[in-house]
Amino acid sequence: MQTAIVLIDAEAARIPEVASQVAELPGVSEAYSTTGDVDVIALVRVTAHEQLADVIADRISKVPGVLSTRTYIAFQAYSRHDLEAAFALGLDD
């Protein structure tokens, strides 16, 4: 699994629409509207590194209202949430 964190600058009036449209794209697991100097942060998860260009350059960048993107490729995940979810598969509460 390849994971990328994509910081998205968007037109101010279109931030909710941009976040919603980005979240619906194949390969995007989550999208958040944020405060600060970044308008939307998207988590992209794909099975092959080559798919990142398709999702980010060919899809996210072409969503109406997206002004620019900055992409950070994740090397290693350090998440208790991910580990707990993996071990909870198939268990009933």
PDB file of N, CA, C and O in Angstrom:
ATOM      1  N   MET A   1       0.843  -1.175   0.000  1.00  0.00           N
ATOM      2  CA  MET A   1       0.000   0.000   0.000  1.00  0.00           C
ATOM      3  C   MET A   1       0.888   1.238   0.000  1.00  0.00           C
ATOM      4  O   MET A   1       1.819   1.346   0.797  1.00  0.00           O
ATOM      5  N   GLN A   2       0.593   2.161  -0.894  1.00  0.00           N
ATOM      6  CA  GLN A   2       1.287   3.446  -0.975  1.00  0.00           C
ATOM      7  C   GLN A   2       0.356   4.521  -0.426  1.00  0.00           C
ATOM      8  O   GLN A   2      -0.815   4.584  -0.799  1.00  0.00           O
ATOM      9  N   THR A   3       0.875   5.358   0.451  1.00  0.00           N
ATOM     10  CA  THR A   3       0.076   6.425   1.043  1.00  0.00           C
ATOM     11  C   THR A   3       0.725   7.766   0.754  1.00  0.00           C
ATOM     12  O   THR A   3       1.937   7.927   0.890  1.00  0.00           O
ATOM     13  N   ALA A   4      -0.101   8.726   0.353  1.00  0.00           N
ATOM     14  CA  ALA A   4       0.374  10.089   0.128  1.00  0.00           C
ATOM     15  C   ALA A   4      -0.548  11.051   0.860  1.00  0.00           C
ATOM     16  O   ALA A   4      -1.759  10.841   0.926  1.00  0.00           O
ATOM     17  N   ILE A   5       0.033  12.099   1.402  1.00  0.00           N
ATOM     18  CA  ILE A   5      -0.717  13.181   2.020  1.00  0.00           C
ATOM     19  C   ILE A   5      -0.647  14.344   1.039  1.00  0.00           C
ATOM     20  O   ILE A   5       0.436  14.808   0.682  1.00  0.00           O
ATOM     21  N   VAL A   6      -1.819  14.808   0.608  1.00  0.00           N
ATOM     22  CA  VAL A   6      -1.877  15.862  -0.405  1.00  0.00           C
ATOM     23  C   VAL A   6      -2.463  17.123   0.228  1.00  0.00           C
ATOM     24  O   VAL A   6      -3.598  17.125   0.705  1.00  0.00           O
ATOM     25  N   LEU A   7      -1.670  18.190   0.223  1.00  0.00           N
ATOM     26  CA  LEU A   7      -2.126  19.491   0.714  1.00  0.00           C
ATOM     27  C   LEU A   7      -2.672  20.258  -0.483  1.00  0.00           C
ATOM     28  O   LEU A   7      -1.992  20.416  -1.497  1.00  0.00           O
ATOM     29  N   ILE A   8      -3.901  20.729  -0.354  1.00  0.00           N
ATOM     30  CA  ILE A   8      -4.590  21.341  -1.484  1.00  0.00           C
ATOM     31  C   ILE A   8      -4.941  22.788  -1.162  1.00  0.00           C
ATOM     32  O   ILE A   8      -5.567  23.071  -0.140  1.00  0.00           O
ATOM     33  N   ASP A   9      -4.534  23.701  -2.042  1.00  0.00           N
ATOM     34  CA  ASP A   9      -4.976  25.091  -1.977  1.00  0.00           C
ATOM     35  C   ASP A   9      -6.151  25.220  -2.933  1.00  0.00           C
ATOM     36  O   ASP A   9      -6.083  24.791  -4.085  1.00  0.00           O
ATOM     37  N   ALA A  10      -7.234  25.820  -2.434  1.00  0.00           N
ATOM     38  CA  ALA A  10      -8.453  25.915  -3.228  1.00  0.00           C
ATOM     39  C   ALA A  10      -9.005  27.330  -3.206  1.00  0.00           C
ATOM     40  O   ALA A  10      -8.664  28.137  -2.341  1.00  0.00           O
ATOM     41  N   GLU A  11      -9.866  27.614  -4.176  1.00  0.00           N
ATOM     42  CA  GLU A  11     -10.582  28.887  -4.166  1.00  0.00           C
ATOM     43  C   GLU A  11     -11.420  28.930  -2.892  1.00  0.00           C
ATOM     44  O   GLU A  11     -12.122  27.969  -2.575  1.00  0.00           O
ATOM     45  N   ALA A  12     -11.348  30.035  -2.165  1.00  0.00           N
ATOM     46  CA  ALA A  12     -12.005  30.139  -0.855  1.00  0.00           C
ATOM     47  C   ALA A  12     -13.491  29.815  -0.905  1.00  0.00           C
ATOM     48  O   ALA A  12     -14.008  29.139  -0.016  1.00  0.00           O
ATOM     49  N   ALA A  13     -14.168  30.281  -1.913  1.00  0.00           N
ATOM     50  CA  ALA A  13     -15.618  30.072  -2.008  1.00  0.00           C
ATOM     51  C   ALA A  13     -15.981  28.630  -2.359  1.00  0.00           C
ATOM     52  O   ALA A  13     -17.144  28.242  -2.246  1.00  0.00           O
ATOM     53  N   ARG A  14     -15.005  27.835  -2.782  1.00  0.00           N
ATOM     54  CA  ARG A  14     -15.285  26.477  -3.249  1.00  0.00           C
ATOM     55  C   ARG A  14     -14.714  25.396  -2.338  1.00  0.00           C
ATOM     56  O   ARG A  14     -14.761  24.219  -2.695  1.00  0.00           O
ATOM     57  N   ILE A  15     -14.183  25.751  -1.186  1.00  0.00           N
ATOM     58  CA  ILE A  15     -13.524  24.764  -0.319  1.00  0.00           C
ATOM     59  C   ILE A  15     -14.441  23.578   0.010  1.00  0.00           C
ATOM     60  O   ILE A  15     -14.000  22.438  -0.137  1.00  0.00           O
ATOM     61  N   PRO A  16     -15.682  23.781   0.445  1.00  0.00           N
ATOM     62  CA  PRO A  16     -16.529  22.612   0.748  1.00  0.00           C
ATOM     63  C   PRO A  16     -16.754  21.704  -0.466  1.00  0.00           C
ATOM     64  O   PRO A  16     -16.741  20.480  -0.340  1.00  0.00           O
ATOM     65  N   GLU A  17     -16.958  22.304  -1.631  1.00  0.00           N
ATOM     66  CA  GLU A  17     -17.181  21.517  -2.838  1.00  0.00           C
ATOM     67  C   GLU A  17     -15.916  20.768  -3.254  1.00  0.00           C
ATOM     68  O   GLU A  17     -15.976  19.611  -3.670  1.00  0.00           O
ATOM     69  N   VAL A  18     -14.774  21.439  -3.137  1.00  0.00           N
ATOM     70  CA  VAL A  18     -13.504  20.794  -3.474  1.00  0.00           C
ATOM     71  C   VAL A  18     -13.284  19.594  -2.557  1.00  0.00           C
ATOM     72  O   VAL A  18     -12.970  18.502  -3.031  1.00  0.00           O
ATOM     73  N   ALA A  19     -13.445  19.785  -1.258  1.00  0.00           N
ATOM     74  CA  ALA A  19     -13.234  18.693  -0.310  1.00  0.00           C
ATOM     75  C   ALA A  19     -14.175  17.526  -0.599  1.00  0.00           C
ATOM     76  O   ALA A  19     -13.760  16.367  -0.570  1.00  0.00           O
ATOM     77  N   SER A  20     -15.411  17.826  -0.871  1.00  0.00           N
ATOM     78  CA  SER A  20     -16.393  16.782  -1.162  1.00  0.00           C
ATOM     79  C   SER A  20     -16.056  16.027  -2.437  1.00  0.00           C
ATOM     80  O   SER A  20     -16.122  14.798  -2.465  1.00  0.00           O
ATOM     81  N   GLN A  21     -15.697  16.741  -3.485  1.00  0.00           N
ATOM     82  CA  GLN A  21     -15.367  16.094  -4.760  1.00  0.00           C
ATOM     83  C   GLN A  21     -14.075  15.285  -4.653  1.00  0.00           C
ATOM     84  O   GLN A  21     -13.981  14.191  -5.211  1.00  0.00           O
ATOM     85  N   VAL A  22     -13.092  15.808  -3.949  1.00  0.00           N
ATOM     86  CA  VAL A  22     -11.836  15.079  -3.772  1.00  0.00           C
ATOM     87  C   VAL A  22     -12.096  13.786  -2.989  1.00  0.00           C
ATOM     88  O   VAL A  22     -11.544  12.739  -3.327  1.00  0.00           O
ATOM     89  N   ALA A  23     -12.919  13.853  -1.962  1.00  0.00           N
ATOM     90  CA  ALA A  23     -13.210  12.670  -1.144  1.00  0.00           C
ATOM     91  C   ALA A  23     -13.859  11.550  -1.945  1.00  0.00           C
ATOM     92  O   ALA A  23     -13.719  10.379  -1.591  1.00  0.00           O
ATOM     93  N   GLU A  24     -14.559  11.886  -3.007  1.00  0.00           N
ATOM     94  CA  GLU A  24     -15.242  10.893  -3.834  1.00  0.00           C
ATOM     95  C   GLU A  24     -14.349  10.241  -4.882  1.00  0.00           C
ATOM     96  O   GLU A  24     -14.758   9.266  -5.513  1.00  0.00           O
ATOM     97  N   LEU A  25     -13.147  10.755  -5.079  1.00  0.00           N
ATOM     98  CA  LEU A  25     -12.269  10.224  -6.116  1.00  0.00           C
ATOM     99  C   LEU A  25     -11.727   8.846  -5.732  1.00  0.00           C
ATOM    100  O   LEU A  25     -11.396   8.614  -4.570  1.00  0.00           O
ATOM    101  N   PRO A  26     -11.636   7.932  -6.703  1.00  0.00           N
ATOM    102  CA  PRO A  26     -11.018   6.635  -6.422  1.00  0.00           C
ATOM    103  C   PRO A  26      -9.572   6.830  -5.972  1.00  0.00           C
ATOM    104  O   PRO A  26      -8.821   7.588  -6.585  1.00  0.00           O
ATOM    105  N   GLY A  27      -9.195   6.151  -4.913  1.00  0.00           N
ATOM    106  CA  GLY A  27      -7.851   6.268  -4.366  1.00  0.00           C
ATOM    107  C   GLY A  27      -7.741   7.232  -3.206  1.00  0.00           C
ATOM    108  O   GLY A  27      -6.757   7.202  -2.467  1.00  0.00           O
ATOM    109  N   VAL A  28      -8.737   8.086  -3.035  1.00  0.00           N
ATOM    110  CA  VAL A  28      -8.734   9.029  -1.909  1.00  0.00           C
ATOM    111  C   VAL A  28      -9.525   8.394  -0.775  1.00  0.00           C
ATOM    112  O   VAL A  28     -10.720   8.133  -0.914  1.00  0.00           O
ATOM    113  N   SER A  29      -8.855   8.145   0.351  1.00  0.00           N
ATOM    114  CA  SER A  29      -9.547   7.518   1.478  1.00  0.00           C
ATOM    115  C   SER A  29     -10.236   8.536   2.372  1.00  0.00           C
ATOM    116  O   SER A  29     -11.265   8.238   2.978  1.00  0.00           O
ATOM    117  N   GLU A  30      -9.668   9.749   2.459  1.00  0.00           N
ATOM    118  CA  GLU A  30     -10.236  10.788   3.316  1.00  0.00           C
ATOM    119  C   GLU A  30      -9.853  12.156   2.779  1.00  0.00           C
ATOM    120  O   GLU A  30      -8.802  12.322   2.159  1.00  0.00           O
ATOM    121  N   ALA A  31     -10.713  13.127   3.023  1.00  0.00           N
ATOM    122  CA  ALA A  31     -10.396  14.523   2.705  1.00  0.00           C
ATOM    123  C   ALA A  31     -10.941  15.389   3.831  1.00  0.00           C
ATOM    124  O   ALA A  31     -12.060  15.184   4.301  1.00  0.00           O
ATOM    125  N   TYR A  32     -10.150  16.343   4.251  1.00  0.00           N
ATOM    126  CA  TYR A  32     -10.508  17.227   5.358  1.00  0.00           C
ATOM    127  C   TYR A  32     -10.375  18.677   4.943  1.00  0.00           C
ATOM    128  O   TYR A  32      -9.359  19.057   4.361  1.00  0.00           O
ATOM    129  N   SER A  33     -11.381  19.502   5.227  1.00  0.00           N
ATOM    130  CA  SER A  33     -11.184  20.946   5.124  1.00  0.00           C
ATOM    131  C   SER A  33     -10.478  21.352   6.420  1.00  0.00           C
ATOM    132  O   SER A  33     -10.775  20.815   7.487  1.00  0.00           O
ATOM    133  N   THR A  34      -9.542  22.302   6.322  1.00  0.00           N
ATOM    134  CA  THR A  34      -8.703  22.625   7.467  1.00  0.00           C
ATOM    135  C   THR A  34      -8.562  24.129   7.656  1.00  0.00           C
ATOM    136  O   THR A  34      -8.888  24.921   6.772  1.00  0.00           O
ATOM    137  N   THR A  35      -8.070  24.494   8.822  1.00  0.00           N
ATOM    138  CA  THR A  35      -7.713  25.886   9.070  1.00  0.00           C
ATOM    139  C   THR A  35      -6.232  26.053   8.756  1.00  0.00           C
ATOM    140  O   THR A  35      -5.517  25.072   8.554  1.00  0.00           O
ATOM    141  N   GLY A  36      -5.784  27.288   8.718  1.00  0.00           N
ATOM    142  CA  GLY A  36      -4.369  27.534   8.479  1.00  0.00           C
ATOM    143  C   GLY A  36      -4.080  27.849   7.027  1.00  0.00           C
ATOM    144  O   GLY A  36      -4.940  28.356   6.308  1.00  0.00           O
ATOM    145  N   ASP A  37      -2.857  27.545   6.597  1.00  0.00           N
ATOM    146  CA  ASP A  37      -2.448  27.932   5.255  1.00  0.00           C
ATOM    147  C   ASP A  37      -2.750  26.876   4.195  1.00  0.00           C
ATOM    148  O   ASP A  37      -2.378  27.051   3.034  1.00  0.00           O
ATOM    149  N   VAL A  38      -3.408  25.797   4.565  1.00  0.00           N
ATOM    150  CA  VAL A  38      -3.837  24.759   3.626  1.00  0.00           C
ATOM    151  C   VAL A  38      -5.351  24.642   3.735  1.00  0.00           C
ATOM    152  O   VAL A  38      -5.897  24.624   4.839  1.00  0.00           O
ATOM    153  N   ASP A  39      -6.026  24.563   2.603  1.00  0.00           N
ATOM    154  CA  ASP A  39      -7.487  24.529   2.610  1.00  0.00           C
ATOM    155  C   ASP A  39      -8.067  23.131   2.786  1.00  0.00           C
ATOM    156  O   ASP A  39      -9.050  22.943   3.504  1.00  0.00           O
ATOM    157  N   VAL A  40      -7.451  22.147   2.124  1.00  0.00           N
ATOM    158  CA  VAL A  40      -7.942  20.769   2.170  1.00  0.00           C
ATOM    159  C   VAL A  40      -6.737  19.838   2.261  1.00  0.00           C
ATOM    160  O   VAL A  40      -5.726  20.055   1.593  1.00  0.00           O
ATOM    161  N   ILE A  41      -6.848  18.808   3.085  1.00  0.00           N
ATOM    162  CA  ILE A  41      -5.828  17.761   3.145  1.00  0.00           C
ATOM    163  C   ILE A  41      -6.505  16.455   2.760  1.00  0.00           C
ATOM    164  O   ILE A  41      -7.543  16.090   3.311  1.00  0.00           O
ATOM    165  N   ALA A  42      -5.894  15.751   1.797  1.00  0.00           N
ATOM    166  CA  ALA A  42      -6.426  14.470   1.340  1.00  0.00           C
ATOM    167  C   ALA A  42      -5.421  13.368   1.613  1.00  0.00           C
ATOM    168  O   ALA A  42      -4.215  13.558   1.453  1.00  0.00           O
ATOM    169  N   LEU A  43      -5.927  12.213   2.026  1.00  0.00           N
ATOM    170  CA  LEU A  43      -5.097  11.027   2.164  1.00  0.00           C
ATOM    171  C   LEU A  43      -5.380  10.131   0.972  1.00  0.00           C
ATOM    172  O   LEU A  43      -6.518   9.730   0.732  1.00  0.00           O
ATOM    173  N   VAL A  44      -4.337   9.827   0.238  1.00  0.00           N
ATOM    174  CA  VAL A  44      -4.452   8.980  -0.949  1.00  0.00           C
ATOM    175  C   VAL A  44      -3.793   7.649  -0.619  1.00  0.00           C
ATOM    176  O   VAL A  44      -2.649   7.605  -0.166  1.00  0.00           O
ATOM    177  N   ARG A  45      -4.525   6.566  -0.850  1.00  0.00           N
ATOM    178  CA  ARG A  45      -3.989   5.226  -0.606  1.00  0.00           C
ATOM    179  C   ARG A  45      -4.228   4.384  -1.851  1.00  0.00           C
ATOM    180  O   ARG A  45      -5.369   4.176  -2.266  1.00  0.00           O
ATOM    181  N   VAL A  46      -3.146   3.908  -2.438  1.00  0.00           N
ATOM    182  CA  VAL A  46      -3.217   3.095  -3.651  1.00  0.00           C
ATOM    183  C   VAL A  46      -2.302   1.888  -3.487  1.00  0.00           C
ATOM    184  O   VAL A  46      -1.439   1.869  -2.609  1.00  0.00           O
ATOM    185  N   THR A  47      -2.493   0.886  -4.333  1.00  0.00           N
ATOM    186  CA  THR A  47      -1.690  -0.327  -4.216  1.00  0.00           C
ATOM    187  C   THR A  47      -0.326  -0.208  -4.888  1.00  0.00           C
ATOM    188  O   THR A  47       0.614  -0.896  -4.488  1.00  0.00           O
ATOM    189  N   ALA A  48      -0.200   0.639  -5.889  1.00  0.00           N
ATOM    190  CA  ALA A  48       1.069   0.773  -6.610  1.00  0.00           C
ATOM    191  C   ALA A  48       1.474   2.236  -6.704  1.00  0.00           C
ATOM    192  O   ALA A  48       0.634   3.118  -6.882  1.00  0.00           O
ATOM    193  N   HIS A  49       2.770   2.476  -6.583  1.00  0.00           N
ATOM    194  CA  HIS A  49       3.315   3.833  -6.631  1.00  0.00           C
ATOM    195  C   HIS A  49       2.877   4.575  -7.898  1.00  0.00           C
ATOM    196  O   HIS A  49       2.590   5.772  -7.851  1.00  0.00           O
ATOM    197  N   GLU A  50       2.827   3.871  -9.013  1.00  0.00           N
ATOM    198  CA  GLU A  50       2.470   4.487 -10.294  1.00  0.00           C
ATOM    199  C   GLU A  50       1.060   5.075 -10.295  1.00  0.00           C
ATOM    200  O   GLU A  50       0.768   5.986 -11.070  1.00  0.00           O
ATOM    201  N   GLN A  51       0.192   4.561  -9.437  1.00  0.00           N
ATOM    202  CA  GLN A  51      -1.190   5.047  -9.370  1.00  0.00           C
ATOM    203  C   GLN A  51      -1.287   6.431  -8.736  1.00  0.00           C
ATOM    204  O   GLN A  51      -2.287   7.126  -8.918  1.00  0.00           O
ATOM    205  N   LEU A  52      -0.263   6.835  -7.998  1.00  0.00           N
ATOM    206  CA  LEU A  52      -0.304   8.146  -7.352  1.00  0.00           C
ATOM    207  C   LEU A  52      -0.441   9.267  -8.370  1.00  0.00           C
ATOM    208  O   LEU A  52      -1.196  10.214  -8.148  1.00  0.00           O
ATOM    209  N   ALA A  53       0.273   9.175  -9.470  1.00  0.00           N
ATOM    210  CA  ALA A  53       0.190  10.211 -10.504  1.00  0.00           C
ATOM    211  C   ALA A  53      -1.214  10.292 -11.070  1.00  0.00           C
ATOM    212  O   ALA A  53      -1.716  11.386 -11.327  1.00  0.00           O
ATOM    213  N   ASP A  54      -1.851   9.158 -11.268  1.00  0.00           N
ATOM    214  CA  ASP A  54      -3.224   9.150 -11.787  1.00  0.00           C
ATOM    215  C   ASP A  54      -4.175   9.848 -10.830  1.00  0.00           C
ATOM    216  O   ASP A  54      -4.988  10.673 -11.247  1.00  0.00           O
ATOM    217  N   VAL A  55      -4.076   9.522  -9.558  1.00  0.00           N
ATOM    218  CA  VAL A  55      -4.997  10.101  -8.575  1.00  0.00           C
ATOM    219  C   VAL A  55      -4.704  11.576  -8.337  1.00  0.00           C
ATOM    220  O   VAL A  55      -5.623  12.395  -8.320  1.00  0.00           O
ATOM    221  N   ILE A  56      -3.434  11.920  -8.153  1.00  0.00           N
ATOM    222  CA  ILE A  56      -3.095  13.290  -7.753  1.00  0.00           C
ATOM    223  C   ILE A  56      -3.032  14.239  -8.950  1.00  0.00           C
ATOM    224  O   ILE A  56      -3.734  15.250  -8.976  1.00  0.00           O
ATOM    225  N   ALA A  57      -2.206  13.922  -9.927  1.00  0.00           N
ATOM    226  CA  ALA A  57      -2.025  14.838 -11.056  1.00  0.00           C
ATOM    227  C   ALA A  57      -3.199  14.812 -12.027  1.00  0.00           C
ATOM    228  O   ALA A  57      -3.592  15.850 -12.561  1.00  0.00           O
ATOM    229  N   ASP A  58      -3.754  13.634 -12.254  1.00  0.00           N
ATOM    230  CA  ASP A  58      -4.817  13.526 -13.258  1.00  0.00           C
ATOM    231  C   ASP A  58      -6.222  13.724 -12.705  1.00  0.00           C
ATOM    232  O   ASP A  58      -7.147  13.995 -13.470  1.00  0.00           O
ATOM    233  N   ARG A  59      -6.403  13.594 -11.400  1.00  0.00           N
ATOM    234  CA  ARG A  59      -7.760  13.729 -10.849  1.00  0.00           C
ATOM    235  C   ARG A  59      -7.892  14.888  -9.855  1.00  0.00           C
ATOM    236  O   ARG A  59      -8.682  15.809 -10.067  1.00  0.00           O
ATOM    237  N   ILE A  60      -7.112  14.834  -8.768  1.00  0.00           N
ATOM    238  CA  ILE A  60      -7.245  15.882  -7.745  1.00  0.00           C
ATOM    239  C   ILE A  60      -6.950  17.250  -8.345  1.00  0.00           C
ATOM    240  O   ILE A  60      -7.712  18.193  -8.130  1.00  0.00           O
ATOM    241  N   SER A  61      -5.875  17.373  -9.081  1.00  0.00           N
ATOM    242  CA  SER A  61      -5.478  18.675  -9.638  1.00  0.00           C
ATOM    243  C   SER A  61      -6.492  19.239 -10.618  1.00  0.00           C
ATOM    244  O   SER A  61      -6.498  20.441 -10.886  1.00  0.00           O
ATOM    245  N   LYS A  62      -7.350  18.377 -11.154  1.00  0.00           N
ATOM    246  CA  LYS A  62      -8.337  18.822 -12.144  1.00  0.00           C
ATOM    247  C   LYS A  62      -9.724  19.067 -11.563  1.00  0.00           C
ATOM    248  O   LYS A  62     -10.653  19.389 -12.302  1.00  0.00           O
ATOM    249  N   VAL A  63      -9.876  18.918 -10.250  1.00  0.00           N
ATOM    250  CA  VAL A  63     -11.151  19.248  -9.619  1.00  0.00           C
ATOM    251  C   VAL A  63     -11.347  20.754  -9.704  1.00  0.00           C
ATOM    252  O   VAL A  63     -10.444  21.512  -9.351  1.00  0.00           O
ATOM    253  N   PRO A  64     -12.513  21.202 -10.167  1.00  0.00           N
ATOM    254  CA  PRO A  64     -12.750  22.652 -10.246  1.00  0.00           C
ATOM    255  C   PRO A  64     -12.583  23.327  -8.886  1.00  0.00           C
ATOM    256  O   PRO A  64     -13.164  22.889  -7.893  1.00  0.00           O
ATOM    257  N   GLY A  65     -11.798  24.381  -8.850  1.00  0.00           N
ATOM    258  CA  GLY A  65     -11.549  25.112  -7.615  1.00  0.00           C
ATOM    259  C   GLY A  65     -10.199  24.805  -6.994  1.00  0.00           C
ATOM    260  O   GLY A  65      -9.756  25.534  -6.106  1.00  0.00           O
ATOM    261  N   VAL A  66      -9.522  23.733  -7.442  1.00  0.00           N
ATOM    262  CA  VAL A  66      -8.186  23.426  -6.930  1.00  0.00           C
ATOM    263  C   VAL A  66      -7.190  24.368  -7.594  1.00  0.00           C
ATOM    264  O   VAL A  66      -7.119  24.445  -8.820  1.00  0.00           O
ATOM    265  N   LEU A  67      -6.419  25.087  -6.773  1.00  0.00           N
ATOM    266  CA  LEU A  67      -5.422  26.019  -7.280  1.00  0.00           C
ATOM    267  C   LEU A  67      -4.040  25.387  -7.369  1.00  0.00           C
ATOM    268  O   LEU A  67      -3.310  25.611  -8.335  1.00  0.00           O
ATOM    269  N   SER A  68      -3.683  24.599  -6.362  1.00  0.00           N
ATOM    270  CA  SER A  68      -2.381  23.934  -6.359  1.00  0.00           C
ATOM    271  C   SER A  68      -2.400  22.793  -5.351  1.00  0.00           C
ATOM    272  O   SER A  68      -3.263  22.726  -4.477  1.00  0.00           O
ATOM    273  N   THR A  69      -1.418  21.889  -5.496  1.00  0.00           N
ATOM    274  CA  THR A  69      -1.271  20.783  -4.556  1.00  0.00           C
ATOM    275  C   THR A  69       0.199  20.622  -4.184  1.00  0.00           C
ATOM    276  O   THR A  69       1.095  20.969  -4.953  1.00  0.00           O
ATOM    277  N   ARG A  70       0.422  20.092  -2.993  1.00  0.00           N
ATOM    278  CA  ARG A  70       1.752  19.688  -2.536  1.00  0.00           C
ATOM    279  C   ARG A  70       1.592  18.277  -1.984  1.00  0.00           C
ATOM    280  O   ARG A  70       0.719  18.025  -1.153  1.00  0.00           O
ATOM    281  N   THR A  71       2.427  17.371  -2.441  1.00  0.00           N
ATOM    282  CA  THR A  71       2.267  15.964  -2.094  1.00  0.00           C
ATOM    283  C   THR A  71       3.442  15.469  -1.262  1.00  0.00           C
ATOM    284  O   THR A  71       4.601  15.764  -1.557  1.00  0.00           O
ATOM    285  N   TYR A  72       3.123  14.712  -0.220  1.00  0.00           N
ATOM    286  CA  TYR A  72       4.116  14.101   0.652  1.00  0.00           C
ATOM    287  C   TYR A  72       3.866  12.601   0.660  1.00  0.00           C
ATOM    288  O   TYR A  72       2.776  12.152   1.014  1.00  0.00           O
ATOM    289  N   ILE A  73       4.873  11.825   0.270  1.00  0.00           N
ATOM    290  CA  ILE A  73       4.770  10.375   0.235  1.00  0.00           C
ATOM    291  C   ILE A  73       5.147   9.830   1.612  1.00  0.00           C
ATOM    292  O   ILE A  73       6.181  10.195   2.172  1.00  0.00           O
ATOM    293  N   ALA A  74       4.299   8.954   2.149  1.00  0.00           N
ATOM    294  CA  ALA A  74       4.574   8.354   3.453  1.00  0.00           C
ATOM    295  C   ALA A  74       5.523   7.170   3.295  1.00  0.00           C
ATOM    296  O   ALA A  74       5.344   6.338   2.406  1.00  0.00           O
ATOM    297  N   PHE A  75       6.536   7.100   4.164  1.00  0.00           N
ATOM    298  CA  PHE A  75       7.466   5.966   4.169  1.00  0.00           C
ATOM    299  C   PHE A  75       6.980   4.862   5.095  1.00  0.00           C
ATOM    300  O   PHE A  75       6.976   3.688   4.724  1.00  0.00           O
ATOM    301  N   GLN A  76       6.572   5.242   6.299  1.00  0.00           N
ATOM    302  CA  GLN A  76       6.227   4.282   7.343  1.00  0.00           C
ATOM    303  C   GLN A  76       5.032   4.811   8.120  1.00  0.00           C
ATOM    304  O   GLN A  76       4.953   6.007   8.403  1.00  0.00           O
ATOM    305  N   ALA A  77       4.104   3.927   8.468  1.00  0.00           N
ATOM    306  CA  ALA A  77       2.946   4.321   9.275  1.00  0.00           C
ATOM    307  C   ALA A  77       3.229   4.017  10.739  1.00  0.00           C
ATOM    308  O   ALA A  77       3.700   2.931  11.076  1.00  0.00           O
ATOM    309  N   TYR A  78       2.945   4.961  11.587  1.00  0.00           N
ATOM    310  CA  TYR A  78       3.075   4.793  13.034  1.00  0.00           C
ATOM    311  C   TYR A  78       1.743   5.162  13.655  1.00  0.00           C
ATOM    312  O   TYR A  78       1.589   6.245  14.219  1.00  0.00           O
ATOM    313  N   SER A  79       0.780   4.258  13.550  1.00  0.00           N
ATOM    314  CA  SER A  79      -0.570   4.592  13.987  1.00  0.00           C
ATOM    315  C   SER A  79      -1.156   3.473  14.823  1.00  0.00           C
ATOM    316  O   SER A  79      -1.313   2.350  14.342  1.00  0.00           O
ATOM    317  N   ARG A  80      -1.474   3.763  16.046  1.00  0.00           N
ATOM    318  CA  ARG A  80      -2.139   2.794  16.908  1.00  0.00           C
ATOM    319  C   ARG A  80      -3.501   2.452  16.322  1.00  0.00           C
ATOM    320  O   ARG A  80      -3.943   1.306  16.406  1.00  0.00           O
ATOM    321  N   HIS A  81      -4.176   3.447  15.723  1.00  0.00           N
ATOM    322  CA  HIS A  81      -5.496   3.235  15.138  1.00  0.00           C
ATOM    323  C   HIS A  81      -5.440   2.157  14.066  1.00  0.00           C
ATOM    324  O   HIS A  81      -6.286   1.262  14.059  1.00  0.00           O
ATOM    325  N   ASP A  82      -4.469   2.216  13.161  1.00  0.00           N
ATOM    326  CA  ASP A  82      -4.341   1.227  12.097  1.00  0.00           C
ATOM    327  C   ASP A  82      -4.072  -0.166  12.661  1.00  0.00           C
ATOM    328  O   ASP A  82      -4.635  -1.149  12.178  1.00  0.00           O
ATOM    329  N   LEU A  83      -3.211  -0.258  13.685  1.00  0.00           N
ATOM    330  CA  LEU A  83      -2.905  -1.550  14.285  1.00  0.00           C
ATOM    331  C   LEU A  83      -4.123  -2.138  14.979  1.00  0.00           C
ATOM    332  O   LEU A  83      -4.398  -3.330  14.843  1.00  0.00           O
ATOM    333  N   GLU A  84      -4.852  -1.319  15.720  1.00  0.00           N
ATOM    334  CA  GLU A  84      -6.045  -1.800  16.403  1.00  0.00           C
ATOM    335  C   GLU A  84      -7.101  -2.261  15.417  1.00  0.00           C
ATOM    336  O   GLU A  84      -7.766  -3.270  15.649  1.00  0.00           O
ATOM    337  N   ALA A  85      -7.264  -1.540  14.324  1.00  0.00           N
ATOM    338  CA  ALA A  85      -8.240  -1.924  13.309  1.00  0.00           C
ATOM    339  C   ALA A  85      -7.865  -3.254  12.662  1.00  0.00           C
ATOM    340  O   ALA A  85      -8.739  -4.079  12.400  1.00  0.00           O
ATOM    341  N   ALA A  86      -6.592  -3.469  12.404  1.00  0.00           N
ATOM    342  CA  ALA A  86      -6.153  -4.714  11.774  1.00  0.00           C
ATOM    343  C   ALA A  86      -6.406  -5.908  12.678  1.00  0.00           C
ATOM    344  O   ALA A  86      -6.822  -6.964  12.201  1.00  0.00           O
ATOM    345  N   PHE A  87      -6.161  -5.759  13.976  1.00  0.00           N
ATOM    346  CA  PHE A  87      -6.355  -6.871  14.896  1.00  0.00           C
ATOM    347  C   PHE A  87      -7.813  -7.084  15.261  1.00  0.00           C
ATOM    348  O   PHE A  87      -8.166  -8.131  15.805  1.00  0.00           O
ATOM    349  N   ALA A  88      -8.663  -6.114  14.972  1.00  0.00           N
ATOM    350  CA  ALA A  88     -10.084  -6.230  15.303  1.00  0.00           C
ATOM    351  C   ALA A  88     -10.895  -6.850  14.167  1.00  0.00           C
ATOM    352  O   ALA A  88     -12.096  -7.070  14.328  1.00  0.00           O
ATOM    353  N   LEU A  89     -10.277  -7.135  13.038  1.00  0.00           N
ATOM    354  CA  LEU A  89     -11.010  -7.693  11.905  1.00  0.00           C
ATOM    355  C   LEU A  89     -11.682  -9.006  12.298  1.00  0.00           C
ATOM    356  O   LEU A  89     -11.047  -9.908  12.844  1.00  0.00           O
ATOM    357  N   GLY A  90     -12.979  -9.093  12.007  1.00  0.00           N
ATOM    358  CA  GLY A  90     -13.712 -10.322  12.253  1.00  0.00           C
ATOM    359  C   GLY A  90     -14.173 -10.521  13.677  1.00  0.00           C
ATOM    360  O   GLY A  90     -14.837 -11.516  13.967  1.00  0.00           O
ATOM    361  N   LEU A  91     -13.847  -9.615  14.571  1.00  0.00           N
ATOM    362  CA  LEU A  91     -14.283  -9.746  15.955  1.00  0.00           C
ATOM    363  C   LEU A  91     -15.558  -8.971  16.188  1.00  0.00           C
ATOM    364  O   LEU A  91     -15.703  -7.838  15.730  1.00  0.00           O
ATOM    365  N   ASP A  92     -16.477  -9.583  16.897  1.00  0.00           N
ATOM    366  CA  ASP A  92     -17.729  -8.906  17.245  1.00  0.00           C
ATOM    367  C   ASP A  92     -17.576  -8.230  18.595  1.00  0.00           C
ATOM    368  O   ASP A  92     -16.941  -8.768  19.502  1.00  0.00           O
ATOM    369  N   ASP A  93     -18.160  -7.050  18.721  1.00  0.00           N
ATOM    370  CA  ASP A  93     -18.114  -6.329  20.017  1.00  0.00           C
ATOM    371  C   ASP A  93     -19.147  -6.866  20.963  1.00  0.00           C
ATOM    372  O   ASP A  93     -19.259  -6.389  22.092  1.00  0.00           O
TER     373      ASP A  93
END
